[in-house]
Amino acid sequence: MNSSENEQLTDVLIGEAVLFLLRGKSPVTTRALISRLRAMLAQETNVPRREALKSIIVEISARENGTPRKGAVANAPHSNTDNVSALPGAARSAISRKH
């Protein structure tokens, strides 16, 4: 799988997890997203999707724990903006938590 396909699969999997949370009227937080991704991983049988889910969980968890990995989406500069900014392809929020 090339980089472009991997990025597309990452976007699809994160999208599926977020849609699940939204449909369930659950809060869309980093922790809730990681929890849903772990649940998806536990049920997934497709090897490329399993590998992508593992990678996504590691990257988002690293960002949540403040320990970015080299090459991970967490390489973006750390700020006080909302957790959505840690997600691949997500725009940084203009709203700061300080205010």
C-alpha positions, 0 to 999 in steps of 0.5 A: 500500500502506497503512502496515498492509499495509507493516508486515504485509509487513515481518513476513512477509518477516523471518519468511521469512528467519528461518525459512530460517535456522532450517531450515538450522540457521544462526545467527540473527544480524543479519548472517545475516538481512541476507545472507538478505534480500539473497538474497531480494531478488536472486530477488524479482520482485514489485515491492512485495516488492522495495521492502519488502526494500530498506527492511528491508535499509536499516533493519536495516543502519543499526541494525547499523552504528549509524547509525539513519535517521529513521523507521526501526525503528532509532529505538529507544534503543541498548542492549547487548541482543541483535540481535533487539531491532533487528527490527520487532515484536521484544521487547527482550531482558532479557539484557544482553551485559555479563553 
